[in-house]
Amino acid sequence: MVGARSHRGGMRHGWMKARLLRRVDNQPVWSISCFYIRRSHRKKRVMTMLIRAAMKMARHAQAPALEAYPVDKRVANSSSNIFTGVASTFTRVGFKVVARRAPDRPIMRYGFKIARKTKGTH
């Protein structure tokens, strides 16, 4: 499990953790499983900053992909428990829907293009 935190003015105002969950397919992924955003810092793009931090960490560690399990607020009667994130935020930073196990719960993925060294290159 990995995580990221967001601080402003010496106070932690949001955090996110990522862990391994059931696979959609054979693609190995890192998973963003939940967020906490301090009430006073909501609607200030903290979730976007945390997602981007997770993307940077995963890319640096050469993870092939990053997956998330947000709520799709466009679906009627969707869950109000958005601790797993909101689909539109993930879409905004480049995640794509790869599966849905429930109408309001897309499984979204961001794939990294990792440059691999080939034989004979330095």
Phi and psi restraints in degrees (range 20) as a CNS / XPLOR table:
assign (resid 1 and name C) (resid 2 and name N)
       (resid 2 and name CA) (resid 2 and name C) 1.0 -124.9 20.0 2
assign (resid 2 and name N) (resid 2 and name CA)
       (resid 2 and name C) (resid 3 and name N) 1.0 166.9 20.0 2
assign (resid 2 and name C) (resid 3 and name N)
       (resid 3 and name CA) (resid 3 and name C) 1.0 -153.3 20.0 2
assign (resid 3 and name N) (resid 3 and name CA)
       (resid 3 and name C) (resid 4 and name N) 1.0 169.4 20.0 2
assign (resid 3 and name C) (resid 4 and name N)
       (resid 4 and name CA) (resid 4 and name C) 1.0 -141.6 20.0 2
assign (resid 4 and name N) (resid 4 and name CA)
       (resid 4 and name C) (resid 5 and name N) 1.0 148.8 20.0 2
assign (resid 4 and name C) (resid 5 and name N)
       (resid 5 and name CA) (resid 5 and name C) 1.0 -126.6 20.0 2
assign (resid 5 and name N) (resid 5 and name CA)
       (resid 5 and name C) (resid 6 and name N) 1.0 156.1 20.0 2
assign (resid 5 and name C) (resid 6 and name N)
       (resid 6 and name CA) (resid 6 and name C) 1.0 -123.6 20.0 2
assign (resid 6 and name N) (resid 6 and name CA)
       (resid 6 and name C) (resid 7 and name N) 1.0 129.9 20.0 2
assign (resid 6 and name C) (resid 7 and name N)
       (resid 7 and name CA) (resid 7 and name C) 1.0 -122.9 20.0 2
assign (resid 7 and name N) (resid 7 and name CA)
       (resid 7 and name C) (resid 8 and name N) 1.0 148.0 20.0 2
assign (resid 7 and name C) (resid 8 and name N)
       (resid 8 and name CA) (resid 8 and name C) 1.0 -147.8 20.0 2
assign (resid 8 and name N) (resid 8 and name CA)
       (resid 8 and name C) (resid 9 and name N) 1.0 129.0 20.0 2
assign (resid 8 and name C) (resid 9 and name N)
       (resid 9 and name CA) (resid 9 and name C) 1.0 61.1 20.0 2
assign (resid 9 and name N) (resid 9 and name CA)
       (resid 9 and name C) (resid 10 and name N) 1.0 33.0 20.0 2
assign (resid 9 and name C) (resid 10 and name N)
       (resid 10 and name CA) (resid 10 and name C) 1.0 78.1 20.0 2
assign (resid 10 and name N) (resid 10 and name CA)
       (resid 10 and name C) (resid 11 and name N) 1.0 1.8 20.0 2
assign (resid 10 and name C) (resid 11 and name N)
       (resid 11 and name CA) (resid 11 and name C) 1.0 -114.9 20.0 2
assign (resid 11 and name N) (resid 11 and name CA)
       (resid 11 and name C) (resid 12 and name N) 1.0 132.8 20.0 2
assign (resid 11 and name C) (resid 12 and name N)
       (resid 12 and name CA) (resid 12 and name C) 1.0 -73.4 20.0 2
assign (resid 12 and name N) (resid 12 and name CA)
       (resid 12 and name C) (resid 13 and name N) 1.0 126.0 20.0 2
assign (resid 12 and name C) (resid 13 and name N)
       (resid 13 and name CA) (resid 13 and name C) 1.0 -119.8 20.0 2
assign (resid 13 and name N) (resid 13 and name CA)
       (resid 13 and name C) (resid 14 and name N) 1.0 1.8 20.0 2
assign (resid 13 and name C) (resid 14 and name N)
       (resid 14 and name CA) (resid 14 and name C) 1.0 -170.0 20.0 2
assign (resid 14 and name N) (resid 14 and name CA)
       (resid 14 and name C) (resid 15 and name N) 1.0 154.2 20.0 2
assign (resid 14 and name C) (resid 15 and name N)
       (resid 15 and name CA) (resid 15 and name C) 1.0 -151.2 20.0 2
assign (resid 15 and name N) (resid 15 and name CA)
       (resid 15 and name C) (resid 16 and name N) 1.0 162.1 20.0 2
assign (resid 15 and name C) (resid 16 and name N)
       (resid 16 and name CA) (resid 16 and name C) 1.0 -143.5 20.0 2
assign (resid 16 and name N) (resid 16 and name CA)
       (resid 16 and name C) (resid 17 and name N) 1.0 145.6 20.0 2
assign (resid 16 and name C) (resid 17 and name N)
       (resid 17 and name CA) (resid 17 and name C) 1.0 -127.8 20.0 2
assign (resid 17 and name N) (resid 17 and name CA)
       (resid 17 and name C) (resid 18 and name N) 1.0 154.0 20.0 2
assign (resid 17 and name C) (resid 18 and name N)
       (resid 18 and name CA) (resid 18 and name C) 1.0 -129.1 20.0 2
assign (resid 18 and name N) (resid 18 and name CA)
       (resid 18 and name C) (resid 19 and name N) 1.0 142.1 20.0 2
assign (resid 18 and name C) (resid 19 and name N)
       (resid 19 and name CA) (resid 19 and name C) 1.0 -152.6 20.0 2
assign (resid 19 and name N) (resid 19 and name CA)
       (resid 19 and name C) (resid 20 and name N) 1.0 170.9 20.0 2
assign (resid 19 and name C) (resid 20 and name N)
       (resid 20 and name CA) (resid 20 and name C) 1.0 -81.0 20.0 2
assign (resid 20 and name N) (resid 20 and name CA)
       (resid 20 and name C) (resid 21 and name N) 1.0 129.2 20.0 2
assign (resid 20 and name C) (resid 21 and name N)
       (resid 21 and name CA) (resid 21 and name C) 1.0 -125.5 20.0 2
assign (resid 21 and name N) (resid 21 and name CA)
       (resid 21 and name C) (resid 22 and name N) 1.0 176.3 20.0 2
assign (resid 21 and name C) (resid 22 and name N)
       (resid 22 and name CA) (resid 22 and name C) 1.0 -57.5 20.0 2
assign (resid 22 and name N) (resid 22 and name CA)
       (resid 22 and name C) (resid 23 and name N) 1.0 135.5 20.0 2
assign (resid 22 and name C) (resid 23 and name N)
       (resid 23 and name CA) (resid 23 and name C) 1.0 -74.1 20.0 2
assign (resid 23 and name N) (resid 23 and name CA)
       (resid 23 and name C) (resid 24 and name N) 1.0 147.7 20.0 2
assign (resid 23 and name C) (resid 24 and name N)
       (resid 24 and name CA) (resid 24 and name C) 1.0 -85.4 20.0 2
assign (resid 24 and name N) (resid 24 and name CA)
       (resid 24 and name C) (resid 25 and name N) 1.0 -38.4 20.0 2
assign (resid 24 and name C) (resid 25 and name N)
       (resid 25 and name CA) (resid 25 and name C) 1.0 -151.7 20.0 2
assign (resid 25 and name N) (resid 25 and name CA)
       (resid 25 and name C) (resid 26 and name N) 1.0 -161.8 20.0 2
assign (resid 25 and name C) (resid 26 and name N)
       (resid 26 and name CA) (resid 26 and name C) 1.0 -85.3 20.0 2
assign (resid 26 and name N) (resid 26 and name CA)
       (resid 26 and name C) (resid 27 and name N) 1.0 -1.1 20.0 2
assign (resid 26 and name C) (resid 27 and name N)
       (resid 27 and name CA) (resid 27 and name C) 1.0 -69.7 20.0 2
assign (resid 27 and name N) (resid 27 and name CA)
       (resid 27 and name C) (resid 28 and name N) 1.0 121.2 20.0 2
assign (resid 27 and name C) (resid 28 and name N)
       (resid 28 and name CA) (resid 28 and name C) 1.0 -70.8 20.0 2
assign (resid 28 and name N) (resid 28 and name CA)
       (resid 28 and name C) (resid 29 and name N) 1.0 136.8 20.0 2
assign (resid 28 and name C) (resid 29 and name N)
       (resid 29 and name CA) (resid 29 and name C) 1.0 -140.0 20.0 2
assign (resid 29 and name N) (resid 29 and name CA)
       (resid 29 and name C) (resid 30 and name N) 1.0 158.8 20.0 2
assign (resid 29 and name C) (resid 30 and name N)
       (resid 30 and name CA) (resid 30 and name C) 1.0 -96.7 20.0 2
assign (resid 30 and name N) (resid 30 and name CA)
       (resid 30 and name C) (resid 31 and name N) 1.0 149.5 20.0 2
assign (resid 30 and name C) (resid 31 and name N)
       (resid 31 and name CA) (resid 31 and name C) 1.0 -122.8 20.0 2
assign (resid 31 and name N) (resid 31 and name CA)
       (resid 31 and name C) (resid 32 and name N) 1.0 135.2 20.0 2
assign (resid 31 and name C) (resid 32 and name N)
       (resid 32 and name CA) (resid 32 and name C) 1.0 -94.5 20.0 2
assign (resid 32 and name N) (resid 32 and name CA)
       (resid 32 and name C) (resid 33 and name N) 1.0 116.8 20.0 2
assign (resid 32 and name C) (resid 33 and name N)
       (resid 33 and name CA) (resid 33 and name C) 1.0 -103.5 20.0 2
assign (resid 33 and name N) (resid 33 and name CA)
       (resid 33 and name C) (resid 34 and name N) 1.0 -29.2 20.0 2
assign (resid 33 and name C) (resid 34 and name N)
       (resid 34 and name CA) (resid 34 and name C) 1.0 -164.1 20.0 2
assign (resid 34 and name N) (resid 34 and name CA)
       (resid 34 and name C) (resid 35 and name N) 1.0 164.4 20.0 2
assign (resid 34 and name C) (resid 35 and name N)
       (resid 35 and name CA) (resid 35 and name C) 1.0 -131.1 20.0 2
assign (resid 35 and name N) (resid 35 and name CA)
       (resid 35 and name C) (resid 36 and name N) 1.0 155.2 20.0 2
assign (resid 35 and name C) (resid 36 and name N)
       (resid 36 and name CA) (resid 36 and name C) 1.0 -133.2 20.0 2
assign (resid 36 and name N) (resid 36 and name CA)
       (resid 36 and name C) (resid 37 and name N) 1.0 124.6 20.0 2
assign (resid 36 and name C) (resid 37 and name N)
       (resid 37 and name CA) (resid 37 and name C) 1.0 -122.1 20.0 2
assign (resid 37 and name N) (resid 37 and name CA)
       (resid 37 and name C) (resid 38 and name N) 1.0 121.9 20.0 2
assign (resid 37 and name C) (resid 38 and name N)
       (resid 38 and name CA) (resid 38 and name C) 1.0 -54.7 20.0 2
assign (resid 38 and name N) (resid 38 and name CA)
       (resid 38 and name C) (resid 39 and name N) 1.0 135.9 20.0 2
assign (resid 38 and name C) (resid 39 and name N)
       (resid 39 and name CA) (resid 39 and name C) 1.0 -49.7 20.0 2
assign (resid 39 and name N) (resid 39 and name CA)
       (resid 39 and name C) (resid 40 and name N) 1.0 -41.5 20.0 2
assign (resid 39 and name C) (resid 40 and name N)
       (resid 40 and name CA) (resid 40 and name C) 1.0 -69.9 20.0 2
assign (resid 40 and name N) (resid 40 and name CA)
       (resid 40 and name C) (resid 41 and name N) 1.0 -9.7 20.0 2
assign (resid 40 and name C) (resid 41 and name N)
       (resid 41 and name CA) (resid 41 and name C) 1.0 -115.3 20.0 2
assign (resid 41 and name N) (resid 41 and name CA)
       (resid 41 and name C) (resid 42 and name N) 1.0 8.6 20.0 2
assign (resid 41 and name C) (resid 42 and name N)
       (resid 42 and name CA) (resid 42 and name C) 1.0 -73.2 20.0 2
assign (resid 42 and name N) (resid 42 and name CA)
       (resid 42 and name C) (resid 43 and name N) 1.0 154.5 20.0 2
assign (resid 42 and name C) (resid 43 and name N)
       (resid 43 and name CA) (resid 43 and name C) 1.0 61.9 20.0 2
assign (resid 43 and name N) (resid 43 and name CA)
       (resid 43 and name C) (resid 44 and name N) 1.0 30.1 20.0 2
assign (resid 43 and name C) (resid 44 and name N)
       (resid 44 and name CA) (resid 44 and name C) 1.0 -125.0 20.0 2
assign (resid 44 and name N) (resid 44 and name CA)
       (resid 44 and name C) (resid 45 and name N) 1.0 22.3 20.0 2
assign (resid 44 and name C) (resid 45 and name N)
       (resid 45 and name CA) (resid 45 and name C) 1.0 65.5 20.0 2
assign (resid 45 and name N) (resid 45 and name CA)
       (resid 45 and name C) (resid 46 and name N) 1.0 23.5 20.0 2
assign (resid 45 and name C) (resid 46 and name N)
       (resid 46 and name CA) (resid 46 and name C) 1.0 -64.4 20.0 2
assign (resid 46 and name N) (resid 46 and name CA)
       (resid 46 and name C) (resid 47 and name N) 1.0 -40.3 20.0 2
assign (resid 46 and name C) (resid 47 and name N)
       (resid 47 and name CA) (resid 47 and name C) 1.0 -60.5 20.0 2
assign (resid 47 and name N) (resid 47 and name CA)
       (resid 47 and name C) (resid 48 and name N) 1.0 -41.8 20.0 2
assign (resid 47 and name C) (resid 48 and name N)
       (resid 48 and name CA) (resid 48 and name C) 1.0 -61.2 20.0 2
assign (resid 48 and name N) (resid 48 and name CA)
       (resid 48 and name C) (resid 49 and name N) 1.0 -43.8 20.0 2
assign (resid 48 and name C) (resid 49 and name N)
       (resid 49 and name CA) (resid 49 and name C) 1.0 -62.2 20.0 2
assign (resid 49 and name N) (resid 49 and name CA)
       (resid 49 and name C) (resid 50 and name N) 1.0 -40.2 20.0 2
assign (resid 49 and name C) (resid 50 and name N)
       (resid 50 and name CA) (resid 50 and name C) 1.0 -68.4 20.0 2
assign (resid 50 and name N) (resid 50 and name CA)
       (resid 50 and name C) (resid 51 and name N) 1.0 -39.4 20.0 2
assign (resid 50 and name C) (resid 51 and name N)
       (resid 51 and name CA) (resid 51 and name C) 1.0 -62.7 20.0 2
assign (resid 51 and name N) (resid 51 and name CA)
       (resid 51 and name C) (resid 52 and name N) 1.0 -44.6 20.0 2
assign (resid 51 and name C) (resid 52 and name N)
       (resid 52 and name CA) (resid 52 and name C) 1.0 -63.3 20.0 2
assign (resid 52 and name N) (resid 52 and name CA)
       (resid 52 and name C) (resid 53 and name N) 1.0 -36.6 20.0 2
assign (resid 52 and name C) (resid 53 and name N)
       (resid 53 and name CA) (resid 53 and name C) 1.0 -64.6 20.0 2
assign (resid 53 and name N) (resid 53 and name CA)
       (resid 53 and name C) (resid 54 and name N) 1.0 -41.3 20.0 2
assign (resid 53 and name C) (resid 54 and name N)
       (resid 54 and name CA) (resid 54 and name C) 1.0 -64.1 20.0 2
assign (resid 54 and name N) (resid 54 and name CA)
       (resid 54 and name C) (resid 55 and name N) 1.0 -39.6 20.0 2
assign (resid 54 and name C) (resid 55 and name N)
       (resid 55 and name CA) (resid 55 and name C) 1.0 -62.5 20.0 2
assign (resid 55 and name N) (resid 55 and name CA)
       (resid 55 and name C) (resid 56 and name N) 1.0 -42.6 20.0 2
assign (resid 55 and name C) (resid 56 and name N)
       (resid 56 and name CA) (resid 56 and name C) 1.0 -64.5 20.0 2
assign (resid 56 and name N) (resid 56 and name CA)
       (resid 56 and name C) (resid 57 and name N) 1.0 -44.0 20.0 2
assign (resid 56 and name C) (resid 57 and name N)
       (resid 57 and name CA) (resid 57 and name C) 1.0 -62.5 20.0 2
assign (resid 57 and name N) (resid 57 and name CA)
       (resid 57 and name C) (resid 58 and name N) 1.0 -45.4 20.0 2
assign (resid 57 and name C) (resid 58 and name N)
       (resid 58 and name CA) (resid 58 and name C) 1.0 -65.6 20.0 2
assign (resid 58 and name N) (resid 58 and name CA)
       (resid 58 and name C) (resid 59 and name N) 1.0 -42.3 20.0 2
assign (resid 58 and name C) (resid 59 and name N)
       (resid 59 and name CA) (resid 59 and name C) 1.0 -62.5 20.0 2
assign (resid 59 and name N) (resid 59 and name CA)
       (resid 59 and name C) (resid 60 and name N) 1.0 -44.9 20.0 2
assign (resid 59 and name C) (resid 60 and name N)
       (resid 60 and name CA) (resid 60 and name C) 1.0 -60.8 20.0 2
assign (resid 60 and name N) (resid 60 and name CA)
       (resid 60 and name C) (resid 61 and name N) 1.0 -36.0 20.0 2
assign (resid 60 and name C) (resid 61 and name N)
       (resid 61 and name CA) (resid 61 and name C) 1.0 -84.2 20.0 2
assign (resid 61 and name N) (resid 61 and name CA)
       (resid 61 and name C) (resid 62 and name N) 1.0 3.3 20.0 2
assign (resid 61 and name C) (resid 62 and name N)
       (resid 62 and name CA) (resid 62 and name C) 1.0 61.3 20.0 2
assign (resid 62 and name N) (resid 62 and name CA)
       (resid 62 and name C) (resid 63 and name N) 1.0 35.3 20.0 2
assign (resid 62 and name C) (resid 63 and name N)
       (resid 63 and name CA) (resid 63 and name C) 1.0 -66.3 20.0 2
assign (resid 63 and name N) (resid 63 and name CA)
       (resid 63 and name C) (resid 64 and name N) 1.0 138.5 20.0 2
assign (resid 63 and name C) (resid 64 and name N)
       (resid 64 and name CA) (resid 64 and name C) 1.0 -71.5 20.0 2
assign (resid 64 and name N) (resid 64 and name CA)
       (resid 64 and name C) (resid 65 and name N) 1.0 -27.3 20.0 2
assign (resid 64 and name C) (resid 65 and name N)
       (resid 65 and name CA) (resid 65 and name C) 1.0 -160.8 20.0 2
assign (resid 65 and name N) (resid 65 and name CA)
       (resid 65 and name C) (resid 66 and name N) 1.0 160.1 20.0 2
assign (resid 65 and name C) (resid 66 and name N)
       (resid 66 and name CA) (resid 66 and name C) 1.0 -124.8 20.0 2
assign (resid 66 and name N) (resid 66 and name CA)
       (resid 66 and name C) (resid 67 and name N) 1.0 131.5 20.0 2
assign (resid 66 and name C) (resid 67 and name N)
       (resid 67 and name CA) (resid 67 and name C) 1.0 -120.4 20.0 2
assign (resid 67 and name N) (resid 67 and name CA)
       (resid 67 and name C) (resid 68 and name N) 1.0 151.9 20.0 2
assign (resid 67 and name C) (resid 68 and name N)
       (resid 68 and name CA) (resid 68 and name C) 1.0 -142.6 20.0 2
assign (resid 68 and name N) (resid 68 and name CA)
       (resid 68 and name C) (resid 69 and name N) 1.0 160.4 20.0 2
assign (resid 68 and name C) (resid 69 and name N)
       (resid 69 and name CA) (resid 69 and name C) 1.0 -131.7 20.0 2
assign (resid 69 and name N) (resid 69 and name CA)
       (resid 69 and name C) (resid 70 and name N) 1.0 57.9 20.0 2
assign (resid 69 and name C) (resid 70 and name N)
       (resid 70 and name CA) (resid 70 and name C) 1.0 -77.6 20.0 2
assign (resid 70 and name N) (resid 70 and name CA)
       (resid 70 and name C) (resid 71 and name N) 1.0 179.1 20.0 2
assign (resid 70 and name C) (resid 71 and name N)
       (resid 71 and name CA) (resid 71 and name C) 1.0 -99.0 20.0 2
assign (resid 71 and name N) (resid 71 and name CA)
       (resid 71 and name C) (resid 72 and name N) 1.0 134.7 20.0 2
assign (resid 71 and name C) (resid 72 and name N)
       (resid 72 and name CA) (resid 72 and name C) 1.0 -92.9 20.0 2
assign (resid 72 and name N) (resid 72 and name CA)
       (resid 72 and name C) (resid 73 and name N) 1.0 100.4 20.0 2
assign (resid 72 and name C) (resid 73 and name N)
       (resid 73 and name CA) (resid 73 and name C) 1.0 -70.6 20.0 2
assign (resid 73 and name N) (resid 73 and name CA)
       (resid 73 and name C) (resid 74 and name N) 1.0 -9.3 20.0 2
assign (resid 73 and name C) (resid 74 and name N)
       (resid 74 and name CA) (resid 74 and name C) 1.0 -76.3 20.0 2
assign (resid 74 and name N) (resid 74 and name CA)
       (resid 74 and name C) (resid 75 and name N) 1.0 -17.6 20.0 2
assign (resid 74 and name C) (resid 75 and name N)
       (resid 75 and name CA) (resid 75 and name C) 1.0 -82.6 20.0 2
assign (resid 75 and name N) (resid 75 and name CA)
       (resid 75 and name C) (resid 76 and name N) 1.0 130.8 20.0 2
assign (resid 75 and name C) (resid 76 and name N)
       (resid 76 and name CA) (resid 76 and name C) 1.0 -56.4 20.0 2
assign (resid 76 and name N) (resid 76 and name CA)
       (resid 76 and name C) (resid 77 and name N) 1.0 140.5 20.0 2
assign (resid 76 and name C) (resid 77 and name N)
       (resid 77 and name CA) (resid 77 and name C) 1.0 60.4 20.0 2
assign (resid 77 and name N) (resid 77 and name CA)
       (resid 77 and name C) (resid 78 and name N) 1.0 29.3 20.0 2
assign (resid 77 and name C) (resid 78 and name N)
       (resid 78 and name CA) (resid 78 and name C) 1.0 -67.8 20.0 2
assign (resid 78 and name N) (resid 78 and name CA)
       (resid 78 and name C) (resid 79 and name N) 1.0 159.3 20.0 2
assign (resid 78 and name C) (resid 79 and name N)
       (resid 79 and name CA) (resid 79 and name C) 1.0 -60.6 20.0 2
assign (resid 79 and name N) (resid 79 and name CA)
       (resid 79 and name C) (resid 80 and name N) 1.0 144.1 20.0 2
assign (resid 79 and name C) (resid 80 and name N)
       (resid 80 and name CA) (resid 80 and name C) 1.0 -91.2 20.0 2
assign (resid 80 and name N) (resid 80 and name CA)
       (resid 80 and name C) (resid 81 and name N) 1.0 -5.0 20.0 2
assign (resid 80 and name C) (resid 81 and name N)
       (resid 81 and name CA) (resid 81 and name C) 1.0 -84.6 20.0 2
assign (resid 81 and name N) (resid 81 and name CA)
       (resid 81 and name C) (resid 82 and name N) 1.0 92.4 20.0 2
assign (resid 81 and name C) (resid 82 and name N)
       (resid 82 and name CA) (resid 82 and name C) 1.0 -101.9 20.0 2
assign (resid 82 and name N) (resid 82 and name CA)
       (resid 82 and name C) (resid 83 and name N) 1.0 26.8 20.0 2
assign (resid 82 and name C) (resid 83 and name N)
       (resid 83 and name CA) (resid 83 and name C) 1.0 -64.0 20.0 2
assign (resid 83 and name N) (resid 83 and name CA)
       (resid 83 and name C) (resid 84 and name N) 1.0 -16.4 20.0 2
assign (resid 83 and name C) (resid 84 and name N)
       (resid 84 and name CA) (resid 84 and name C) 1.0 -89.7 20.0 2
assign (resid 84 and name N) (resid 84 and name CA)
       (resid 84 and name C) (resid 85 and name N) 1.0 -1.6 20.0 2
assign (resid 84 and name C) (resid 85 and name N)
       (resid 85 and name CA) (resid 85 and name C) 1.0 104.1 20.0 2
assign (resid 85 and name N) (resid 85 and name CA)
       (resid 85 and name C) (resid 86 and name N) 1.0 172.9 20.0 2
assign (resid 85 and name C) (resid 86 and name N)
       (resid 86 and name CA) (resid 86 and name C) 1.0 -116.5 20.0 2
assign (resid 86 and name N) (resid 86 and name CA)
       (resid 86 and name C) (resid 87 and name N) 1.0 130.9 20.0 2
assign (resid 86 and name C) (resid 87 and name N)
       (resid 87 and name CA) (resid 87 and name C) 1.0 -54.8 20.0 2
assign (resid 87 and name N) (resid 87 and name CA)
       (resid 87 and name C) (resid 88 and name N) 1.0 -40.1 20.0 2
assign (resid 87 and name C) (resid 88 and name N)
       (resid 88 and name CA) (resid 88 and name C) 1.0 -61.9 20.0 2
assign (resid 88 and name N) (resid 88 and name CA)
       (resid 88 and name C) (resid 89 and name N) 1.0 -31.6 20.0 2
assign (resid 88 and name C) (resid 89 and name N)
       (resid 89 and name CA) (resid 89 and name C) 1.0 -68.1 20.0 2
assign (resid 89 and name N) (resid 89 and name CA)
       (resid 89 and name C) (resid 90 and name N) 1.0 -43.2 20.0 2
assign (resid 89 and name C) (resid 90 and name N)
       (resid 90 and name CA) (resid 90 and name C) 1.0 -66.1 20.0 2
assign (resid 90 and name N) (resid 90 and name CA)
       (resid 90 and name C) (resid 91 and name N) 1.0 -39.2 20.0 2
assign (resid 90 and name C) (resid 91 and name N)
       (resid 91 and name CA) (resid 91 and name C) 1.0 -60.5 20.0 2
assign (resid 91 and name N) (resid 91 and name CA)
       (resid 91 and name C) (resid 92 and name N) 1.0 -42.3 20.0 2
assign (resid 91 and name C) (resid 92 and name N)
       (resid 92 and name CA) (resid 92 and name C) 1.0 -59.4 20.0 2
assign (resid 92 and name N) (resid 92 and name CA)
       (resid 92 and name C) (resid 93 and name N) 1.0 -30.5 20.0 2
assign (resid 92 and name C) (resid 93 and name N)
       (resid 93 and name CA) (resid 93 and name C) 1.0 -99.6 20.0 2
assign (resid 93 and name N) (resid 93 and name CA)
       (resid 93 and name C) (resid 94 and name N) 1.0 8.8 20.0 2
assign (resid 93 and name C) (resid 94 and name N)
       (resid 94 and name CA) (resid 94 and name C) 1.0 107.3 20.0 2
assign (resid 94 and name N) (resid 94 and name CA)
       (resid 94 and name C) (resid 95 and name N) 1.0 3.1 20.0 2
assign (resid 94 and name C) (resid 95 and name N)
       (resid 95 and name CA) (resid 95 and name C) 1.0 -72.7 20.0 2
assign (resid 95 and name N) (resid 95 and name CA)
       (resid 95 and name C) (resid 96 and name N) 1.0 149.6 20.0 2
assign (resid 95 and name C) (resid 96 and name N)
       (resid 96 and name CA) (resid 96 and name C) 1.0 -121.8 20.0 2
assign (resid 96 and name N) (resid 96 and name CA)
       (resid 96 and name C) (resid 97 and name N) 1.0 148.3 20.0 2
assign (resid 96 and name C) (resid 97 and name N)
       (resid 97 and name CA) (resid 97 and name C) 1.0 -72.5 20.0 2
assign (resid 97 and name N) (resid 97 and name CA)
       (resid 97 and name C) (resid 98 and name N) 1.0 127.5 20.0 2
assign (resid 97 and name C) (resid 98 and name N)
       (resid 98 and name CA) (resid 98 and name C) 1.0 -112.6 20.0 2
assign (resid 98 and name N) (resid 98 and name CA)
       (resid 98 and name C) (resid 99 and name N) 1.0 -16.7 20.0 2
assign (resid 98 and name C) (resid 99 and name N)
       (resid 99 and name CA) (resid 99 and name C) 1.0 -168.3 20.0 2
assign (resid 99 and name N) (resid 99 and name CA)
       (resid 99 and name C) (resid 100 and name N) 1.0 165.0 20.0 2
assign (resid 99 and name C) (resid 100 and name N)
       (resid 100 and name CA) (resid 100 and name C) 1.0 -140.0 20.0 2
assign (resid 100 and name N) (resid 100 and name CA)
       (resid 100 and name C) (resid 101 and name N) 1.0 123.7 20.0 2
assign (resid 100 and name C) (resid 101 and name N)
       (resid 101 and name CA) (resid 101 and name C) 1.0 -99.1 20.0 2
assign (resid 101 and name N) (resid 101 and name CA)
       (resid 101 and name C) (resid 102 and name N) 1.0 -11.4 20.0 2
assign (resid 101 and name C) (resid 102 and name N)
       (resid 102 and name CA) (resid 102 and name C) 1.0 -149.6 20.0 2
assign (resid 102 and name N) (resid 102 and name CA)
       (resid 102 and name C) (resid 103 and name N) 1.0 151.2 20.0 2
assign (resid 102 and name C) (resid 103 and name N)
       (resid 103 and name CA) (resid 103 and name C) 1.0 -53.9 20.0 2
assign (resid 103 and name N) (resid 103 and name CA)
       (resid 103 and name C) (resid 104 and name N) 1.0 -37.4 20.0 2
assign (resid 103 and name C) (resid 104 and name N)
       (resid 104 and name CA) (resid 104 and name C) 1.0 -98.5 20.0 2
assign (resid 104 and name N) (resid 104 and name CA)
       (resid 104 and name C) (resid 105 and name N) 1.0 9.1 20.0 2
assign (resid 104 and name C) (resid 105 and name N)
       (resid 105 and name CA) (resid 105 and name C) 1.0 -126.6 20.0 2
assign (resid 105 and name N) (resid 105 and name CA)
       (resid 105 and name C) (resid 106 and name N) 1.0 80.8 20.0 2
assign (resid 105 and name C) (resid 106 and name N)
       (resid 106 and name CA) (resid 106 and name C) 1.0 -72.1 20.0 2
assign (resid 106 and name N) (resid 106 and name CA)
       (resid 106 and name C) (resid 107 and name N) 1.0 152.5 20.0 2
assign (resid 106 and name C) (resid 107 and name N)
       (resid 107 and name CA) (resid 107 and name C) 1.0 -104.3 20.0 2
assign (resid 107 and name N) (resid 107 and name CA)
       (resid 107 and name C) (resid 108 and name N) 1.0 119.0 20.0 2
assign (resid 107 and name C) (resid 108 and name N)
       (resid 108 and name CA) (resid 108 and name C) 1.0 -115.9 20.0 2
assign (resid 108 and name N) (resid 108 and name CA)
       (resid 108 and name C) (resid 109 and name N) 1.0 147.8 20.0 2
assign (resid 108 and name C) (resid 109 and name N)
       (resid 109 and name CA) (resid 109 and name C) 1.0 -138.9 20.0 2
assign (resid 109 and name N) (resid 109 and name CA)
       (resid 109 and name C) (resid 110 and name N) 1.0 144.6 20.0 2
assign (resid 109 and name C) (resid 110 and name N)
       (resid 110 and name CA) (resid 110 and name C) 1.0 -120.1 20.0 2
assign (resid 110 and name N) (resid 110 and name CA)
       (resid 110 and name C) (resid 111 and name N) 1.0 118.9 20.0 2
assign (resid 110 and name C) (resid 111 and name N)
       (resid 111 and name CA) (resid 111 and name C) 1.0 -97.2 20.0 2
assign (resid 111 and name N) (resid 111 and name CA)
       (resid 111 and name C) (resid 112 and name N) 1.0 134.4 20.0 2
assign (resid 111 and name C) (resid 112 and name N)
       (resid 112 and name CA) (resid 112 and name C) 1.0 -93.8 20.0 2
assign (resid 112 and name N) (resid 112 and name CA)
       (resid 112 and name C) (resid 113 and name N) 1.0 140.2 20.0 2
assign (resid 112 and name C) (resid 113 and name N)
       (resid 113 and name CA) (resid 113 and name C) 1.0 -93.6 20.0 2
assign (resid 113 and name N) (resid 113 and name CA)
       (resid 113 and name C) (resid 114 and name N) 1.0 100.5 20.0 2
assign (resid 113 and name C) (resid 114 and name N)
       (resid 114 and name CA) (resid 114 and name C) 1.0 -92.0 20.0 2
assign (resid 114 and name N) (resid 114 and name CA)
       (resid 114 and name C) (resid 115 and name N) 1.0 123.9 20.0 2
assign (resid 114 and name C) (resid 115 and name N)
       (resid 115 and name CA) (resid 115 and name C) 1.0 -73.4 20.0 2
assign (resid 115 and name N) (resid 115 and name CA)
       (resid 115 and name C) (resid 116 and name N) 1.0 121.4 20.0 2
assign (resid 115 and name C) (resid 116 and name N)
       (resid 116 and name CA) (resid 116 and name C) 1.0 -104.5 20.0 2
assign (resid 116 and name N) (resid 116 and name CA)
       (resid 116 and name C) (resid 117 and name N) 1.0 139.0 20.0 2
assign (resid 116 and name C) (resid 117 and name N)
       (resid 117 and name CA) (resid 117 and name C) 1.0 -73.1 20.0 2
assign (resid 117 and name N) (resid 117 and name CA)
       (resid 117 and name C) (resid 118 and name N) 1.0 133.8 20.0 2
assign (resid 117 and name C) (resid 118 and name N)
       (resid 118 and name CA) (resid 118 and name C) 1.0 -103.8 20.0 2
assign (resid 118 and name N) (resid 118 and name CA)
       (resid 118 and name C) (resid 119 and name N) 1.0 160.8 20.0 2
assign (resid 118 and name C) (resid 119 and name N)
       (resid 119 and name CA) (resid 119 and name C) 1.0 -57.4 20.0 2
assign (resid 119 and name N) (resid 119 and name CA)
       (resid 119 and name C) (resid 120 and name N) 1.0 130.4 20.0 2
assign (resid 119 and name C) (resid 120 and name N)
       (resid 120 and name CA) (resid 120 and name C) 1.0 94.0 20.0 2
assign (resid 120 and name N) (resid 120 and name CA)
       (resid 120 and name C) (resid 121 and name N) 1.0 -4.7 20.0 2
assign (resid 120 and name C) (resid 121 and name N)
       (resid 121 and name CA) (resid 121 and name C) 1.0 -104.3 20.0 2
assign (resid 121 and name N) (resid 121 and name CA)
       (resid 121 and name C) (resid 122 and name N) 1.0 158.2 20.0 2
